[in-house]
Amino acid sequence: MNPSDKMPHRAWYFLLCYLAYSSYTFNFIMLEFLRPKLMVMYHLNTVQMTPYYKIIFMGMMAGGIIFSFLVNLINYRTCFIALWAIQILGLVKLLSLSPLIVNTPIIHQLKAGMLLMGIANGGIFAVIHPLIALIFHNPNQSKTKIMNFLHTNWPLFLIIACLFEAQLWKYHLDWFWSIYAMLFLSCIYMVVAVFLPLPIQIHTHRIPISARLKSMARPGYVLLIFCMLCSCVIQYSPVIWIKNWIEIDLKIRPLYFLMFFNSIQIIFRLFAGSIAQKISPPGLLGLAAIMSALSLFLLGITTHTSIALCAITVLMMSISCYWPTYIAIVADRYPLSGGLGMGLMNVSAYFALIHLVPEVSTLTDVETRQNAFLGLSWFAAFEFILLVGVYIAFRTQGGYKVLSTYDRSL
């Protein structure tokens, strides 16, 4: 019997993960809005503030690694409680209200607050994915659909966070309301986690760490890691280029642009699972890589506004399914890796956000925007080649199918 068959109230489990994801998204976006306020509060300029925001991603890597191990060793409720405590302590340190750090230099409070918030965010991602994979396991159906449903949270709450901040500016409300909203969302998922009867552990039998690592030491998984790195570069590097073009050249308010293109991502993620059922999850990613390459190439050669807007729309559709589908493939094909396999996939994305995305984003400093888009299109082409390797790896193992820790093939 599958462990998921013993779990009623799947909707409540999904709601818990969605609320925790909401806290992650809202905190991440609001910290960007709070950057000017924190700069004033801690007497820092833009150059001085940038390294402290990198601490968030370093914390996300640390949280992703730590909790990807812990989720396989302790129960989910303990993980959620620990994450909630870390989140609250991080917010408190950012506000300089903690009596524990009265004698600590104020700049160290900023570092500690950023690090703790990053650890909590990375930890949330490390916990919710294996929980979703557990409760929605079906040997006849990929987890691509449910993972994409879960990841509608990012574009949705990106819009909500921007609208919330716009209201604060419109009515001249104190910036502390942002912190209150972050605390509220954190407490909401904590209440659900406390009262919901969460699973004690992922599997009914313990799987040694060595077996998990051995499960990931396969060509398919390694290729997926490199694919994830490429997809993050494609997804996040051109954000500033597109924003500047929309805002400066076309004179369109960034909020309208954000709402339109994030709505496209929400819609595409709702249908991504159905597409994957027809062409397989690797096929979906291959299609997305082709769409990314073509749209980036068009952005590099066209000077027509209408064509460029269509290309950006196609690009937004393609990048929307990258992250959740990679996580779903790991859950489907490498179940022995458990939370560790999905967690390290997330960590590889954070690594790209720290080291690769900033470097690629500076292409416009030495190249024109068109040449930068053309250069980025090669990342999509390379990702497609890697995905062909993933397809071949799965093909040699009998094709794409959903496995579980109970399959003899493992």
C-alpha positions as CSV (number, residue, x, y, z in Angstrom):
1,M,0.0,0.0,0.0
2,N,1.3,3.5,-0.8
3,P,1.8,5.7,2.2
4,S,-0.3,8.4,0.6
5,D,-3.3,6.0,0.7
6,K,-3.4,6.4,4.5
7,M,-3.5,10.2,4.5
8,P,-7.0,11.8,4.5
9,H,-7.5,15.5,4.2
10,R,-5.0,16.0,1.4
11,A,-6.5,19.4,0.7
12,W,-5.5,20.5,4.2
13,Y,-1.9,19.3,3.7
14,F,-1.8,21.2,0.4
15,L,-3.2,24.3,2.1
16,L,-0.5,24.1,4.7
17,C,2.3,23.9,2.1
18,Y,0.6,26.7,0.1
19,L,0.5,28.9,3.2
20,A,4.1,28.2,4.1
21,Y,5.1,28.9,0.5
22,S,3.0,32.2,0.7
23,S,5.1,33.2,3.7
24,Y,8.2,32.4,1.8
25,T,7.2,34.4,-1.2
26,F,5.8,37.4,0.7
27,N,8.8,37.7,3.0
28,F,11.2,37.5,0.0
29,I,9.4,40.2,-2.0
30,M,8.7,42.5,1.0
31,L,12.4,42.4,1.9
32,E,13.1,43.8,-1.5
33,F,10.6,46.6,-0.9
34,L,12.1,47.2,2.5
35,R,15.6,47.7,1.2
36,P,15.5,51.5,1.1
37,K,14.0,51.6,4.7
38,L,16.7,49.2,6.0
39,M,19.4,51.3,4.3
40,V,18.2,54.4,6.2
41,M,17.7,52.4,9.4
42,Y,21.3,50.9,9.3
43,H,22.9,53.9,7.6
44,L,24.1,52.1,4.5
45,N,24.3,53.1,0.8
46,T,23.4,50.9,-2.1
47,V,26.8,49.4,-2.6
48,Q,27.1,48.6,1.1
49,M,23.7,47.1,1.2
50,T,24.1,44.6,-1.7
51,P,26.4,42.1,0.2
52,Y,23.8,41.9,3.0
53,Y,21.1,40.9,0.6
54,K,23.4,38.2,-0.7
55,I,23.4,36.8,2.8
56,I,19.7,36.0,2.3
57,F,20.7,33.6,-0.6
58,M,23.5,32.1,1.5
59,G,21.0,31.5,4.2
60,M,18.6,29.9,1.8
61,M,21.4,27.5,0.7
62,A,22.2,26.7,4.3
63,G,18.5,26.2,5.2
64,G,17.9,24.1,2.1
65,I,20.8,21.8,3.0
66,I,20.1,21.6,6.7
67,F,16.3,20.9,6.5
68,S,16.7,18.6,3.5
69,F,18.5,16.3,5.9
70,L,16.3,17.0,8.9
71,V,13.1,16.4,7.1
72,N,14.2,12.8,6.6
73,L,15.1,12.4,10.3
74,I,12.5,14.2,12.3
75,N,8.7,14.8,11.9
76,Y,7.2,17.5,9.8
77,R,5.6,19.4,12.7
78,T,9.0,19.8,14.4
79,C,10.4,21.1,11.1
80,F,7.6,23.7,10.7
81,I,7.9,24.9,14.3
82,A,11.7,25.3,13.9
83,L,11.2,27.2,10.7
84,W,8.6,29.5,12.2
85,A,10.8,30.3,15.2
86,I,13.7,31.1,12.9
87,Q,11.5,33.4,10.7
88,I,10.2,35.3,13.8
89,L,13.7,35.7,15.2
90,G,15.0,37.0,11.9
91,L,12.2,39.6,11.7
92,V,12.8,40.6,15.2
93,K,16.5,41.1,14.6
94,L,15.8,43.2,11.5
95,L,13.6,45.4,13.7
96,S,16.3,45.6,16.4
97,L,13.7,44.6,19.1
98,S,15.3,41.5,20.5
99,P,16.6,41.9,24.1
100,L,19.1,39.2,23.3
101,I,21.1,41.5,21.1
102,V,20.9,44.8,22.9
103,N,24.7,44.8,23.4
104,T,25.4,43.6,19.8
105,P,26.5,46.1,17.2
106,I,23.6,47.1,15.1
107,I,25.2,46.0,11.8
108,H,25.5,42.5,13.1
109,Q,21.8,42.5,13.8
110,L,21.2,43.2,10.1
111,K,23.5,40.3,9.1
112,A,21.9,37.9,11.6
113,G,18.3,39.0,10.5
114,M,19.1,38.5,6.8
115,L,20.8,35.1,7.5
116,L,17.9,33.8,9.7
117,M,15.3,34.9,7.1
118,G,17.2,33.2,4.4
119,I,17.6,30.0,6.5
120,A,13.8,29.9,7.1
121,N,13.0,30.5,3.5
122,G,15.3,27.8,2.2
123,G,14.0,25.5,4.9
124,I,10.4,26.0,3.9
125,F,11.3,24.9,0.4
126,A,13.1,21.9,1.7
127,V,10.1,20.8,3.8
128,I,7.0,21.5,1.6
129,H,8.2,19.6,-1.5
130,P,8.7,16.2,0.1
131,L,5.5,16.6,2.0
132,I,3.6,17.2,-1.2
133,A,5.4,14.3,-2.9
134,L,4.4,12.0,-0.1
135,I,0.7,12.9,0.2
136,F,0.1,13.0,-3.6
137,H,2.1,10.0,-4.6
138,N,0.3,8.0,-7.3
139,P,2.2,5.3,-9.2
140,N,0.1,6.1,-12.3
141,Q,0.5,9.8,-12.3
142,S,3.5,12.2,-12.3
143,K,3.7,14.8,-9.6
144,T,4.3,17.5,-12.2
145,K,0.7,18.7,-12.0
146,I,0.5,19.1,-8.2
147,M,4.0,20.7,-8.1
148,N,3.0,23.3,-10.7
149,F,-0.2,23.9,-8.8
150,L,1.9,24.6,-5.7
151,H,4.2,26.9,-7.6
152,T,1.3,29.1,-8.8
153,N,2.0,30.7,-5.4
154,W,5.1,32.6,-6.5
155,P,3.6,34.7,-9.3
156,L,0.3,35.1,-7.4
157,F,1.9,36.4,-4.2
158,L,4.3,38.5,-6.2
159,I,1.3,40.4,-7.5
160,I,-0.3,40.5,-4.0
161,A,2.9,41.8,-2.4
162,C,3.3,44.5,-5.0
163,L,-0.3,45.6,-4.6
164,F,0.1,45.6,-0.8
165,E,3.2,47.8,-1.1
166,A,1.4,50.1,-3.5
167,Q,-1.4,50.6,-0.9
168,L,1.2,51.4,1.8
169,W,2.7,54.1,-0.5
170,K,-0.7,55.4,-1.6
171,Y,-2.0,55.9,2.0
172,H,1.4,56.8,3.5
173,L,1.3,54.0,6.0
174,D,4.2,53.2,8.2
175,W,6.6,50.6,6.8
176,F,6.1,48.5,9.9
177,W,2.9,47.3,8.4
178,S,5.0,45.2,6.0
179,I,6.6,43.5,9.0
180,Y,3.2,42.9,10.6
181,A,1.9,41.3,7.3
182,M,5.0,39.0,7.2
183,L,4.4,38.0,10.8
184,F,0.7,37.3,10.1
185,L,1.4,35.0,7.2
186,S,4.1,33.1,9.3
187,C,1.7,32.6,12.2
188,I,-1.1,31.4,9.9
189,Y,0.8,28.5,8.5
190,M,2.2,27.8,12.0
191,V,-1.4,27.4,13.4
192,V,-2.3,24.9,10.6
193,A,0.9,23.0,11.2
194,V,0.3,22.7,14.9
195,F,-3.3,21.4,14.6
196,L,-3.0,19.3,11.5
197,P,-2.1,15.6,12.1
198,L,1.1,15.7,10.1
199,P,3.1,12.5,9.1
200,I,5.7,11.5,11.6
201,Q,8.3,10.7,8.9
202,I,8.4,10.4,5.1
203,H,8.6,6.6,4.9
204,T,7.5,3.8,7.1
205,H,11.1,2.5,7.1
206,R,14.3,4.5,7.5
207,I,16.5,5.0,4.4
208,P,20.2,5.5,5.2
209,I,21.9,8.7,4.0
210,S,24.3,6.6,2.0
211,A,21.4,5.1,0.0
212,R,20.0,8.6,-0.6
213,L,23.4,9.8,-1.9
214,K,23.8,6.7,-4.1
215,S,20.3,7.3,-5.5
216,M,21.4,10.8,-6.6
217,A,24.8,9.7,-8.0
218,R,23.2,8.9,-11.3
219,P,23.7,10.5,-14.7
220,G,20.0,11.6,-15.0
221,Y,20.1,13.4,-11.6
222,V,23.4,15.1,-12.3
223,L,22.2,16.3,-15.7
224,L,19.0,17.7,-14.0
225,I,21.2,19.7,-11.7
226,F,23.0,21.4,-14.6
227,C,19.6,21.9,-16.3
228,M,18.3,23.6,-13.2
229,L,21.3,26.0,-13.2
230,C,20.6,26.9,-16.8
231,S,16.9,27.4,-16.2
232,C,17.6,29.8,-13.3
233,V,20.0,31.9,-15.5
234,I,17.3,32.0,-18.2
235,Q,14.6,32.9,-15.7
236,Y,16.2,35.6,-13.6
237,S,19.0,37.2,-15.6
238,P,16.9,39.2,-18.1
239,V,14.5,40.6,-15.5
240,I,16.3,43.9,-15.2
241,W,16.7,44.2,-19.0
242,I,13.0,43.6,-19.6
243,K,12.0,45.9,-16.8
244,N,14.1,48.8,-18.1
245,W,12.8,48.3,-21.6
246,I,9.2,48.3,-20.5
247,E,9.6,51.2,-18.1
248,I,12.0,53.5,-20.0
249,D,11.4,52.8,-23.6
250,L,7.7,51.9,-23.6
251,K,6.7,54.1,-20.7
252,I,4.6,51.3,-19.1
253,R,4.2,51.2,-15.4
254,P,6.1,48.2,-14.0
255,L,3.1,47.2,-11.9
256,Y,1.0,46.7,-15.0
257,F,3.7,44.7,-16.7
258,L,4.2,42.6,-13.6
259,M,0.5,41.8,-13.2
260,F,0.1,40.8,-16.8
261,F,3.1,38.5,-17.2
262,N,2.7,36.9,-13.8
263,S,-0.9,36.2,-14.7
264,I,0.4,34.3,-17.7
265,Q,2.7,32.3,-15.5
266,I,-0.2,31.4,-13.2
267,I,-2.3,30.2,-16.1
268,F,0.5,28.2,-17.7
269,R,1.4,26.4,-14.5
270,L,-2.3,25.4,-14.1
271,F,-2.1,23.6,-17.5
272,A,1.5,22.5,-17.3
273,G,0.6,19.2,-15.7
274,S,-1.9,18.3,-18.3
275,I,0.7,19.0,-21.0
276,A,3.2,16.8,-19.2
277,Q,0.8,13.9,-19.1
278,K,0.7,13.9,-22.9
279,I,4.4,14.4,-23.7
280,S,6.1,13.5,-20.3
281,P,7.7,15.9,-17.9
282,P,11.1,15.9,-19.7
283,G,9.2,16.5,-22.9
284,L,7.5,19.5,-21.2
285,L,10.9,20.9,-20.2
286,G,12.3,20.3,-23.7
287,L,9.4,22.2,-25.2
288,A,10.0,25.0,-22.6
289,A,13.7,25.2,-23.5
290,I,12.9,25.5,-27.2
291,M,10.3,28.3,-26.5
292,S,12.9,30.1,-24.3
293,A,15.6,29.8,-27.0
294,L,13.3,31.1,-29.7
295,S,11.9,33.9,-27.7
296,L,15.3,35.1,-26.5
297,F,16.6,34.9,-30.1
298,L,13.7,37.0,-31.3
299,L,14.3,39.6,-28.6
300,G,17.9,39.8,-29.8
301,I,17.1,40.4,-33.4
302,T,13.8,42.3,-33.5
303,T,13.3,46.1,-33.2
304,H,9.5,45.9,-33.4
305,T,7.7,46.5,-30.1
306,S,4.8,44.1,-30.9
307,I,7.1,41.2,-31.8
308,A,9.2,41.9,-28.7
309,L,6.1,41.8,-26.5
310,C,5.0,38.5,-28.0
311,A,8.5,37.1,-27.5
312,I,8.5,38.2,-23.8
313,T,5.0,36.5,-23.4
314,V,6.4,33.2,-24.8
315,L,9.5,33.5,-22.6
316,M,7.3,34.0,-19.5
317,M,5.2,30.9,-20.4
318,S,8.3,28.8,-20.9
319,I,10.1,29.8,-17.7
320,S,7.0,29.3,-15.6
321,C,7.2,25.5,-15.6
322,Y,11.0,25.0,-15.1
323,W,11.4,25.0,-11.3
324,P,8.3,22.9,-10.3
325,T,8.8,20.4,-13.0
326,Y,12.4,19.7,-12.1
327,I,11.3,19.1,-8.5
328,A,8.5,16.8,-9.7
329,I,11.0,14.8,-11.8
330,V,13.2,14.2,-8.8
331,A,10.2,13.2,-6.7
332,D,9.0,10.8,-9.5
333,R,12.3,9.2,-10.6
334,Y,14.5,9.4,-7.5
335,P,12.2,8.7,-4.5
336,L,15.0,7.1,-2.5
337,S,16.7,10.5,-2.3
338,G,13.7,11.8,-0.4
339,G,13.8,15.4,0.8
340,L,17.6,15.4,0.2
341,G,17.2,15.0,-3.6
342,M,14.6,17.8,-3.9
343,G,16.4,20.0,-1.4
344,L,19.7,19.9,-3.3
345,M,17.9,20.7,-6.5
346,N,16.6,23.8,-4.8
347,V,20.1,24.6,-3.4
348,S,21.5,24.4,-7.0
349,A,19.0,27.1,-8.0
350,Y,20.1,29.3,-5.0
351,F,23.7,28.8,-6.1
352,A,22.9,30.0,-9.6
353,L,21.1,33.1,-8.1
354,I,24.2,33.9,-6.1
355,H,27.0,33.3,-8.6
356,L,25.7,32.9,-12.2
357,V,22.7,35.2,-12.5
358,P,24.6,38.4,-11.3
359,E,27.4,37.7,-13.8
360,V,25.0,37.1,-16.7
361,S,22.9,40.1,-15.7
362,T,26.0,42.4,-16.3
363,L,26.1,41.5,-20.0
364,T,24.3,44.8,-20.8
365,D,27.2,46.6,-19.2
366,V,29.5,45.6,-22.1
367,E,27.0,44.6,-24.8
368,T,23.8,46.0,-26.2
369,R,20.5,44.6,-24.9
370,Q,20.0,42.8,-28.2
371,N,23.4,41.0,-28.0
372,A,22.7,40.2,-24.3
373,F,19.5,38.4,-25.3
374,L,21.3,36.5,-28.1
375,G,24.0,35.4,-25.6
376,L,21.3,34.2,-23.2
377,S,19.6,32.2,-25.8
378,W,22.6,29.9,-25.9
379,F,21.9,28.9,-22.3
380,A,18.4,27.7,-23.4
381,A,20.0,25.8,-26.3
382,F,22.5,24.2,-23.9
383,E,19.7,23.3,-21.5
384,F,17.8,21.6,-24.4
385,I,20.9,19.5,-25.2
386,L,21.2,18.5,-21.5
387,L,17.5,17.5,-21.5
388,V,18.1,15.3,-24.5
389,G,20.7,13.6,-22.3
390,V,18.1,13.2,-19.5
391,Y,15.6,11.7,-22.0
392,I,18.2,9.2,-23.1
393,A,19.1,8.3,-19.5
394,F,15.5,7.6,-18.7
395,R,15.0,5.8,-22.0
396,T,17.7,3.3,-21.1
397,Q,15.8,2.6,-17.9
398,G,12.5,1.7,-19.7
399,G,11.2,5.2,-20.2
400,Y,9.7,7.8,-17.9
401,K,7.6,6.3,-15.1
402,V,6.8,7.1,-11.5
403,L,8.8,5.1,-9.0
404,S,8.4,4.7,-5.2
405,T,10.6,3.4,-2.4
406,Y,8.7,0.2,-2.5
407,D,9.6,-0.7,-6.2
408,R,11.9,-3.6,-6.6
409,S,13.6,-1.7,-9.4
410,L,15.1,0.6,-6.8
